[in-house]
Amino acid sequence: MATSPVSGLLASFQEHYDDLLQFLTRRMSDRQRAADVAQETYLKLVKVDDQAVRVLHARSFIFRVAGNLAIDALRREQRLAASHEDSDGDTPIACPAPPPEAALLARERLQILDQALLQLSGNARQALLLNRVEGLTQAQIAQRLGVSESMVAKYIGQALRHCRDWLKHNHD
């Protein structure tokens, strides 16, 4: 099982930037906000690189980080909009960054899940990542993999069960 240093993430980020920006634009419904999240993703990857963490499947990791940052940005925008409606602006806003312990636990959990993904068949792993990371529908995945939609559903179910069980047995 080969791992690549995170510095490879920065090269992978550049290689997949167009796909990442398209993914984020779909999530954010706005290309400029998506570009902001892509920049935030790059800065996060630089910090991970400074910690010399090893990552399996750089592209999946980058999309996962970007997706999480997009969710955080959308939640921040919703909180700001709600606070502007509900108050006169005197209410402090909590820092959205997780505490260091939570970040460490999340990083460990990601490494365990990466190991679980390596145990899956190629089609099951690819179906899960295409669905959960890239946001493709089961019909799109079926077309890409050359299988039926019901087979894609089976692959995704199998992958989710495997990852859940792997996480339960390796994170106690």
TORPA-4810 file (N, C-alpha, C, O; in nm, 3 decimals):
<nodes>
NODE_1_0.085_-0.117_0.000_0.000_0.000_0.000_0.090_0.123_0.000_0.158_0.151_0.099_M
NODE_2_0.090_0.196_-0.110_0.177_0.312_-0.124_0.102_0.438_-0.082_-0.016_0.455_-0.113_A
NODE_3_0.172_0.522_-0.012_0.114_0.651_0.024_0.199_0.758_-0.040_0.317_0.738_-0.067_T
NODE_4_0.138_0.873_-0.065_0.214_0.982_-0.123_0.221_1.095_-0.023_0.125_1.118_0.051_S
NODE_5_0.331_1.167_-0.019_0.339_1.280_0.073_0.236_1.385_0.034_0.195_1.395_-0.081_P
NODE_6_0.194_1.462_0.133_0.092_1.562_0.109_0.138_1.666_0.009_0.055_1.726_-0.060_V
NODE_7_0.270_1.691_-0.002_0.316_1.788_-0.100_0.264_1.751_-0.239_0.248_1.839_-0.324_S
NODE_8_0.239_1.622_-0.262_0.175_1.579_-0.384_0.033_1.632_-0.395_-0.021_1.641_-0.505_G
NODE_9_-0.028_1.669_-0.282_-0.162_1.727_-0.283_-0.163_1.860_-0.358_-0.257_1.891_-0.430_L
NODE_10_-0.058_1.938_-0.339_-0.054_2.069_-0.404_-0.047_2.053_-0.556_-0.111_2.127_-0.630_L
NODE_11_0.032_1.956_-0.601_0.038_1.928_-0.745_-0.096_1.873_-0.793_-0.144_1.911_-0.900_A
NODE_12_-0.156_1.786_-0.715_-0.286_1.729_-0.751_-0.394_1.839_-0.752_-0.483_1.838_-0.837_S
NODE_13_-0.384_1.932_-0.659_-0.477_2.045_-0.655_-0.471_2.122_-0.787_-0.574_2.154_-0.845_F
NODE_14_-0.349_2.151_-0.833_-0.334_2.225_-0.958_-0.384_2.142_-1.076_-0.448_2.196_-1.167_Q
NODE_15_-0.356_2.013_-1.075_-0.397_1.925_-1.183_-0.550_1.917_-1.196_-0.603_1.912_-1.307_E
NODE_16_-0.618_1.916_-1.084_-0.764_1.898_-1.083_-0.839_2.028_-1.054_-0.958_2.024_-1.020_H
NODE_17_-0.773_2.141_-1.066_-0.836_2.268_-1.028_-0.966_2.294_-1.104_-1.065_2.335_-1.044_Y
NODE_18_-0.966_2.272_-1.237_-1.086_2.300_-1.315_-1.204_2.215_-1.269_-1.316_2.265_-1.254_D
NODE_19_-1.179_2.084_-1.246_-1.285_1.996_-1.196_-1.331_2.039_-1.057_-1.450_2.037_-1.026_D
NODE_20_-1.235_2.078_-0.974_-1.268_2.122_-0.838_-1.354_2.248_-0.842_-1.453_2.259_-0.769_L
NODE_21_-1.317_2.342_-0.929_-1.394_2.467_-0.939_-1.536_2.438_-0.989_-1.632_2.499_-0.942_L
NODE_22_-1.549_2.347_-1.084_-1.682_2.309_-1.133_-1.764_2.243_-1.022_-1.882_2.274_-1.005_Q
NODE_23_-1.702_2.153_-0.946_-1.766_2.086_-0.832_-1.814_2.190_-0.730_-1.928_2.184_-0.684_F
NODE_24_-1.727_2.285_-0.696_-1.762_2.387_-0.597_-1.868_2.484_-0.650_-1.952_2.531_-0.574_L
NODE_25_-1.864_2.514_-0.778_-1.964_2.604_-0.837_-2.102_2.540_-0.827_-2.201_2.609_-0.800_T
NODE_26_-2.109_2.407_-0.849_-2.238_2.338_-0.832_-2.285_2.348_-0.687_-2.403_2.370_-0.661_R
NODE_27_-2.192_2.331_-0.593_-2.229_2.334_-0.451_-2.268_2.474_-0.405_-2.365_2.492_-0.331_R
NODE_28_-2.192_2.574_-0.451_-2.210_2.710_-0.401_-2.309_2.792_-0.485_-2.356_2.897_-0.440_M
NODE_29_-2.342_2.746_-0.604_-2.431_2.816_-0.697_-2.377_2.952_-0.739_-2.454_3.039_-0.779_S
NODE_30_-2.246_2.970_-0.730_-2.185_3.097_-0.767_-2.036_3.074_-0.789_-1.966_3.025_-0.700_D
NODE_31_-1.988_3.108_-0.908_-1.849_3.079_-0.943_-1.749_3.157_-0.856_-1.644_3.104_-0.820_R
NODE_32_-1.780_3.282_-0.823_-1.687_3.361_-0.742_-1.674_3.304_-0.601_-1.563_3.293_-0.548_Q
NODE_33_-1.787_3.268_-0.541_-1.780_3.206_-0.408_-1.707_3.073_-0.416_-1.633_3.038_-0.324_R
NODE_34_-1.728_2.999_-0.524_-1.658_2.871_-0.544_-1.507_2.895_-0.554_-1.429_2.818_-0.499_A
NODE_35_-1.467_2.999_-0.625_-1.324_3.031_-0.637_-1.265_3.067_-0.501_-1.151_3.033_-0.471_A
NODE_36_-1.344_3.136_-0.419_-1.297_3.170_-0.283_-1.275_3.042_-0.201_-1.175_3.031_-0.130_D
NODE_37_-1.367_2.947_-0.211_-1.353_2.821_-0.137_-1.236_2.741_-0.192_-1.165_2.675_-0.116_V
NODE_38_-1.215_2.745_-0.324_-1.100_2.675_-0.383_-0.969_2.733_-0.327_-0.876_2.659_-0.295_A
NODE_39_-0.963_2.865_-0.314_-0.844_2.929_-0.256_-0.828_2.887_-0.110_-0.716_2.860_-0.065_Q
NODE_40_-0.937_2.882_-0.036_-0.933_2.839_0.103_-0.886_2.694_0.113_-0.814_2.657_0.206_E
NODE_41_-0.928_2.611_0.015_-0.884_2.472_0.010_-0.734_2.465_-0.007_-0.666_2.387_0.061_T
NODE_42_-0.680_2.545_-0.098_-0.536_2.546_-0.122_-0.461_2.583_0.007_-0.362_2.520_0.043_Y
NODE_43_-0.509_2.686_0.075_-0.443_2.729_0.200_-0.448_2.619_0.305_-0.352_2.600_0.380_L
NODE_44_-0.560_2.546_0.311_-0.572_2.434_0.405_-0.472_2.325_0.369_-0.410_2.267_0.458_K
NODE_45_-0.456_2.297_0.240_-0.361_2.194_0.195_-0.217_2.233_0.228_-0.136_2.147_0.262_L
NODE_46_-0.186_2.362_0.219_-0.051_2.408_0.256_-0.026_2.382_0.404_0.083_2.340_0.443_V
NODE_47_-0.127_2.406_0.488_-0.112_2.380_0.632_-0.093_2.232_0.659_-0.011_2.194_0.742_K
NODE_48_-0.169_2.148_0.588_-0.155_2.003_0.604_-0.015_1.962_0.560_0.047_1.876_0.624_V
NODE_49_0.035_2.021_0.453_0.169_1.992_0.403_0.274_2.026_0.509_0.371_1.952_0.527_D
NODE_50_0.256_2.138_0.579_0.350_2.178_0.685_0.355_2.077_0.797_0.458_2.065_0.865_D
NODE_51_0.247_2.002_0.819_0.242_1.903_0.927_0.296_1.768_0.881_0.301_1.674_0.961_Q
NODE_52_0.335_1.756_0.755_0.394_1.634_0.698_0.304_1.511_0.717_0.351_1.402_0.749_A
NODE_53_0.175_1.531_0.698_0.079_1.420_0.707_0.080_1.346_0.574_0.095_1.407_0.469_V
NODE_54_0.065_1.213_0.579_0.058_1.134_0.456_-0.088_1.109_0.422_-0.170_1.083_0.510_R
NODE_55_-0.121_1.116_0.292_-0.259_1.103_0.246_-0.265_1.003_0.131_-0.182_1.005_0.040_V
NODE_56_-0.364_0.916_0.137_-0.392_0.826_0.025_-0.496_0.894_-0.064_-0.580_0.968_-0.013_L
NODE_57_-0.492_0.872_-0.192_-0.592_0.924_-0.286_-0.605_1.077_-0.275_-0.704_1.129_-0.224_H
NODE_58_-0.504_1.146_-0.324_-0.496_1.292_-0.313_-0.621_1.361_-0.368_-0.674_1.452_-0.303_A
NODE_59_-0.668_1.320_-0.485_-0.782_1.388_-0.546_-0.905_1.378_-0.457_-0.976_1.478_-0.438_R
NODE_60_-0.932_1.261_-0.404_-1.047_1.243_-0.316_-1.034_1.327_-0.191_-1.131_1.388_-0.145_S
NODE_61_-0.914_1.331_-0.136_-0.890_1.411_-0.015_-0.915_1.558_-0.044_-0.981_1.627_0.035_F
NODE_62_-0.865_1.608_-0.156_-0.882_1.749_-0.193_-1.030_1.782_-0.209_-1.076_1.884_-0.159_I
NODE_63_-1.105_1.696_-0.279_-1.247_1.720_-0.299_-1.322_1.714_-0.166_-1.417_1.789_-0.145_F
NODE_64_-1.279_1.625_-0.076_-1.344_1.615_0.054_-1.320_1.743_0.135_-1.413_1.797_0.195_R
NODE_65_-1.195_1.790_0.135_-1.163_1.914_0.206_-1.244_2.030_0.148_-1.304_2.108_0.222_V
NODE_66_-1.245_2.040_0.015_-1.318_2.149_-0.051_-1.468_2.142_-0.022_-1.532_2.244_0.004_A
NODE_67_-1.523_2.021_-0.026_-1.666_2.005_0.004_-1.699_2.048_0.145_-1.800_2.114_0.169_G
NODE_68_-1.613_2.010_0.240_-1.636_2.051_0.379_-1.624_2.202_0.395_-1.702_2.263_0.468_N
NODE_69_-1.527_2.262_0.328_-1.512_2.408_0.335_-1.632_2.478_0.271_-1.675_2.583_0.318_L
NODE_70_-1.686_2.421_0.164_-1.804_2.479_0.100_-1.923_2.475_0.196_-1.997_2.573_0.209_A
NODE_71_-1.940_2.362_0.263_-2.049_2.350_0.361_-2.030_2.453_0.473_-2.126_2.519_0.513_I
NODE_72_-1.906_2.466_0.522_-1.878_2.565_0.626_-1.910_2.706_0.578_-1.969_2.785_0.652_D
NODE_73_-1.872_2.738_0.455_-1.896_2.872_0.401_-2.046_2.898_0.388_-2.094_3.006_0.423_A
NODE_74_-2.120_2.800_0.340_-2.265_2.817_0.327_-2.331_2.835_0.463_-2.421_2.918_0.480_L
NODE_75_-2.286_2.757_0.561_-2.341_2.772_0.696_-2.307_2.909_0.754_-2.391_2.973_0.818_R
NODE_76_-2.183_2.955_0.732_-2.142_3.087_0.779_-2.230_3.195_0.718_-2.275_3.286_0.787_R
NODE_77_-2.256_3.183_0.588_-2.341_3.281_0.521_-2.482_3.279_0.576_-2.545_3.384_0.594_E
NODE_78_-2.533_3.159_0.603_-2.668_3.149_0.661_-2.673_3.211_0.800_-2.768_3.282_0.834_Q
NODE_79_-2.568_3.184_0.881_-2.565_3.243_1.016_-2.556_3.395_1.009_-2.623_3.465_1.085_R
NODE_80_-2.473_3.445_0.918_-2.460_3.590_0.905_-2.592_3.652_0.861_-2.633_3.755_0.914_L
NODE_81_-2.657_3.589_0.764_-2.786_3.642_0.717_-2.888_3.641_0.830_-2.963_3.737_0.848_A
NODE_82_-2.891_3.531_0.907_-2.986_3.522_1.018_-2.953_3.624_1.126_-3.044_3.685_1.183_A
NODE_83_-2.825_3.645_1.154_-2.789_3.739_1.260_-2.820_3.883_1.218_-2.854_3.965_1.303_S
NODE_84_-2.808_3.913_1.089_-2.843_4.047_1.044_-2.992_4.072_1.052_-3.037_4.184_1.075_H
NODE_85_-3.069_3.966_1.034_-3.215_3.980_1.042_-3.262_3.988_1.187_-3.357_4.059_1.218_E
NODE_86_-3.195_3.912_1.277_-3.243_3.898_1.414_-3.185_3.998_1.514_-3.239_4.013_1.624_D
NODE_87_-3.076_4.066_1.478_-3.013_4.154_1.578_-2.969_4.284_1.515_-2.980_4.306_1.394_S
NODE_88_-2.920_4.369_1.602_-2.871_4.498_1.553_-2.721_4.492_1.526_-2.657_4.597_1.511_D
NODE_89_-2.663_4.373_1.521_-2.521_4.359_1.488_-2.430_4.349_1.607_-2.308_4.340_1.589_G
NODE_90_-2.482_4.349_1.730_-2.398_4.343_1.849_-2.365_4.200_1.891_-2.283_4.180_1.981_D
NODE_91_-2.427_4.100_1.829_-2.406_3.962_1.868_-2.275_3.909_1.811_-2.255_3.913_1.689_T
NODE_92_-2.185_3.860_1.896_-2.059_3.806_1.843_-2.084_3.674_1.772_-2.174_3.598_1.808_P
NODE_93_-2.003_3.647_1.668_-2.015_3.522_1.592_-1.901_3.431_1.634_-1.784_3.471_1.634_I
NODE_94_-1.936_3.308_1.669_-1.835_3.211_1.712_-1.745_3.173_1.595_-1.789_3.170_1.480_A
NODE_95_-1.621_3.144_1.625_-1.524_3.101_1.525_-1.568_2.964_1.472_-1.591_2.872_1.550_C
NODE_96_-1.579_2.949_1.338_-1.627_2.822_1.283_-1.521_2.712_1.280_-1.554_2.596_1.255_P
NODE_97_-1.395_2.746_1.306_-1.289_2.645_1.301_-1.304_2.546_1.416_-1.332_2.587_1.529_A
NODE_98_-1.284_2.417_1.389_-1.294_2.318_1.496_-1.174_2.329_1.589_-1.068_2.376_1.548_P
NODE_99_-1.189_2.286_1.715_-1.076_2.288_1.806_-0.967_2.192_1.756_-0.998_2.098_1.682_P
NODE_100_-0.841_2.212_1.796_-0.732_2.128_1.746_-0.754_1.979_1.769_-0.718_1.897_1.683_P
NODE_101_-0.813_1.942_1.883_-0.835_1.798_1.910_-0.932_1.740_1.807_-0.912_1.628_1.760_E
NODE_102_-1.036_1.815_1.773_-1.133_1.766_1.675_-1.068_1.752_1.538_-1.097_1.657_1.466_A
NODE_103_-0.981_1.845_1.503_-0.911_1.837_1.374_-0.822_1.713_1.369_-0.816_1.645_1.267_A
NODE_104_-0.752_1.685_1.479_-0.665_1.567_1.485_-0.748_1.439_1.473_-0.711_1.348_1.399_L
NODE_105_-0.859_1.431_1.546_-0.945_1.314_1.539_-1.003_1.297_1.399_-1.013_1.185_1.348_L
NODE_106_-1.041_1.407_1.337_-1.096_1.400_1.201_-0.989_1.350_1.104_-1.019_1.271_1.015_A
NODE_107_-0.865_1.396_1.120_-0.756_1.353_1.034_-0.731_1.203_1.051_-0.710_1.132_0.953_R
NODE_108_-0.732_1.155_1.176_-0.714_1.012_1.202_-0.827_0.932_1.140_-0.805_0.827_1.080_E
NODE_109_-0.948_0.983_1.153_-1.065_0.915_1.097_-1.055_0.906_0.945_-1.091_0.804_0.887_R
NODE_110_-1.007_1.013_0.881_-0.990_1.012_0.736_-0.887_0.908_0.694_-0.906_0.840_0.593_L
NODE_111_-0.779_0.896_0.769_-0.677_0.797_0.735_-0.733_0.656_0.748_-0.703_0.570_0.666_Q
NODE_112_-0.814_0.632_0.850_-0.877_0.500_0.867_-0.973_0.474_0.752_-0.977_0.362_0.699_I
NODE_113_-1.050_0.575_0.712_-1.142_0.557_0.600_-1.067_0.535_0.469_-1.112_0.458_0.384_L
NODE_114_-0.953_0.602_0.451_-0.872_0.577_0.332_-0.828_0.432_0.328_-0.828_0.370_0.221_D
NODE_115_-0.790_0.376_0.443_-0.753_0.234_0.449_-0.872_0.147_0.413_-0.858_0.048_0.341_Q
NODE_116_-0.990_0.182_0.463_-1.110_0.105_0.432_-1.139_0.109_0.283_-1.177_0.007_0.224_A
NODE_117_-1.123_0.225_0.220_-1.149_0.237_0.077_-1.056_0.149_-0.004_-1.095_0.095_-0.108_L
NODE_118_-0.933_0.133_0.043_-0.838_0.048_-0.029_-0.879_-0.099_-0.027_-0.837_-0.176_-0.113_L
NODE_119_-0.960_-0.138_0.070_-1.003_-0.277_0.082_-1.119_-0.310_-0.014_-1.149_-0.428_-0.036_Q
NODE_120_-1.182_-0.209_-0.068_-1.298_-0.229_-0.155_-1.256_-0.269_-0.296_-1.143_-0.244_-0.338_L
NODE_121_-1.349_-0.332_-0.369_-1.325_-0.358_-0.511_-1.318_-0.222_-0.582_-1.371_-0.122_-0.533_S
NODE_122_-1.253_-0.221_-0.697_-1.236_-0.095_-0.771_-1.368_-0.028_-0.803_-1.381_0.093_-0.787_G
NODE_123_-1.468_-0.106_-0.849_-1.596_-0.046_-0.886_-1.671_0.008_-0.764_-1.732_0.114_-0.772_N
NODE_124_-1.666_-0.064_-0.653_-1.736_-0.017_-0.532_-1.672_0.112_-0.482_-1.742_0.208_-0.447_A
NODE_125_-1.539_0.115_-0.478_-1.468_0.236_-0.433_-1.499_0.352_-0.526_-1.530_0.462_-0.480_R
NODE_126_-1.491_0.328_-0.658_-1.514_0.434_-0.754_-1.658_0.485_-0.747_-1.681_0.606_-0.754_Q
NODE_127_-1.754_0.394_-0.734_-1.895_0.434_-0.725_-1.918_0.523_-0.603_-1.987_0.625_-0.612_A
NODE_128_-1.862_0.484_-0.489_-1.880_0.563_-0.367_-1.817_0.701_-0.382_-1.880_0.802_-0.348_L
NODE_129_-1.694_0.707_-0.432_-1.626_0.836_-0.444_-1.695_0.926_-0.547_-1.709_1.046_-0.525_L
NODE_130_-1.738_0.868_-0.659_-1.808_0.949_-0.760_-1.938_1.005_-0.703_-1.976_1.117_-0.736_L
NODE_131_-2.006_0.927_-0.619_-2.132_0.971_-0.563_-2.112_1.071_-0.450_-2.170_1.180_-0.451_N
NODE_132_-2.028_1.035_-0.353_-2.016_1.117_-0.232_-1.920_1.233_-0.245_-1.940_1.337_-0.183_R
NODE_133_-1.815_1.218_-0.324_-1.715_1.325_-0.336_-1.748_1.416_-0.454_-1.746_1.539_-0.441_V
NODE_134_-1.777_1.355_-0.570_-1.800_1.437_-0.689_-1.947_1.471_-0.711_-1.979_1.554_-0.795_E
NODE_135_-2.037_1.406_-0.635_-2.178_1.441_-0.643_-2.251_1.388_-0.766_-2.356_1.440_-0.802_G
NODE_136_-2.196_1.285_-0.831_-2.264_1.228_-0.948_-2.384_1.145_-0.904_-2.386_1.087_-0.795_L
NODE_137_-2.485_1.139_-0.991_-2.602_1.057_-0.964_-2.569_0.911_-0.994_-2.469_0.881_-1.058_T
NODE_138_-2.656_0.822_-0.948_-2.634_0.681_-0.976_-2.640_0.653_-1.126_-2.568_0.567_-1.176_Q
NODE_139_-2.726_0.724_-1.198_-2.735_0.706_-1.344_-2.604_0.748_-1.411_-2.557_0.679_-1.501_A
NODE_140_-2.547_0.860_-1.368_-2.420_0.905_-1.426_-2.308_0.806_-1.395_-2.223_0.778_-1.480_Q
NODE_141_-2.308_0.754_-1.273_-2.205_0.657_-1.233_-2.220_0.528_-1.313_-2.121_0.470_-1.358_I
NODE_142_-2.345_0.483_-1.331_-2.371_0.361_-1.408_-2.317_0.375_-1.549_-2.256_0.283_-1.603_A
NODE_143_-2.341_0.490_-1.609_-2.292_0.515_-1.744_-2.140_0.515_-1.747_-2.079_0.456_-1.837_Q
NODE_144_-2.078_0.579_-1.650_-1.932_0.588_-1.646_-1.868_0.451_-1.623_-1.766_0.419_-1.684_R
NODE_145_-1.928_0.369_-1.536_-1.871_0.238_-1.504_-1.917_0.128_-1.599_-1.861_0.019_-1.600_L
NODE_146_-2.020_0.157_-1.679_-2.071_0.057_-1.772_-2.149_-0.054_-1.703_-2.142_-0.170_-1.745_G
NODE_147_-2.222_-0.019_-1.597_-2.304_-0.116_-1.524_-2.444_-0.058_-1.507_-2.469_0.058_-1.542_V
NODE_148_-2.536_-0.138_-1.453_-2.673_-0.090_-1.432_-2.679_0.000_-1.308_-2.590_-0.002_-1.223_S
NODE_149_-2.786_0.079_-1.302_-2.805_0.166_-1.186_-2.822_0.084_-1.059_-2.775_0.123_-0.952_E
NODE_150_-2.890_-0.032_-1.070_-2.908_-0.115_-0.950_-2.774_-0.169_-0.901_-2.753_-0.186_-0.781_S
NODE_151_-2.682_-0.195_-0.995_-2.549_-0.241_-0.955_-2.474_-0.128_-0.885_-2.402_-0.153_-0.788_M
NODE_152_-2.491_-0.007_-0.933_-2.428_0.109_-0.868_-2.481_0.122_-0.725_-2.403_0.146_-0.632_V
NODE_153_-2.612_0.107_-0.708_-2.671_0.115_-0.573_-2.612_0.007_-0.484_-2.584_0.032_-0.366_A
NODE_154_-2.592_-0.113_-0.538_-2.531_-0.221_-0.459_-2.388_-0.187_-0.423_-2.345_-0.209_-0.310_K
NODE_155_-2.312_-0.134_-0.520_-2.173_-0.096_-0.493_-2.167_0.008_-0.380_-2.087_-0.006_-0.287_Y
NODE_156_-2.251_0.110_-0.389_-2.248_0.218_-0.290_-2.288_0.163_-0.153_-2.224_0.195_-0.053_I
NODE_157_-2.394_0.081_-0.149_-2.436_0.021_-0.021_-2.326_-0.066_0.039_-2.299_-0.059_0.159_G
NODE_158_-2.264_-0.148_-0.046_-2.154_-0.234_0.000_-2.039_-0.148_0.055_-1.984_-0.178_0.161_Q
NODE_159_-2.004_-0.043_-0.017_-1.893_0.043_0.025_-1.924_0.113_0.156_-1.838_0.121_0.244_A
NODE_160_-2.046_0.164_0.170_-2.083_0.234_0.294_-2.081_0.139_0.414_-2.031_0.174_0.520_L
NODE_161_-2.136_0.019_0.395_-2.135_-0.080_0.505_-1.991_-0.116_0.542_-1.957_-0.122_0.661_R
NODE_162_-1.908_-0.138_0.442_-1.769_-0.175_0.467_-1.697_-0.063_0.544_-1.628_-0.089_0.642_H
NODE_163_-1.714_0.061_0.499_-1.647_0.175_0.565_-1.697_0.191_0.709_-1.619_0.217_0.800_C
NODE_164_-1.828_0.176_0.728_-1.884_0.188_0.864_-1.825_0.081_0.955_-1.781_0.110_1.066_R
NODE_165_-1.825_-0.044_0.907_-1.771_-0.154_0.988_-1.622_-0.138_1.013_-1.574_-0.162_1.123_D
NODE_166_-1.548_-0.096_0.910_-1.403_-0.076_0.923_-1.375_0.033_1.025_-1.286_0.018_1.109_W
NODE_167_-1.450_0.141_1.019_-1.431_0.252_1.111_-1.463_0.207_1.254_-1.392_0.242_1.348_L
NODE_168_-1.570_0.129_1.270_-1.611_0.082_1.402_-1.504_-0.008_1.463_-1.476_0.002_1.582_K
NODE_169_-1.444_-0.095_1.382_-1.345_-0.189_1.434_-1.205_-0.131_1.448_-1.123_-0.185_1.522_H
NODE_170_-1.176_-0.022_1.378_-1.041_0.035_1.381_-1.032_0.170_1.450_-0.926_0.233_1.449_N
NODE_171_-1.139_0.215_1.508_-1.137_0.347_1.573_-1.180_0.341_1.718_-1.210_0.444_1.778_H
NODE_172_-1.183_0.222_1.774_-1.227_0.208_1.914_-1.120_0.249_2.012_-1.141_0.243_2.133_D
</nodes>
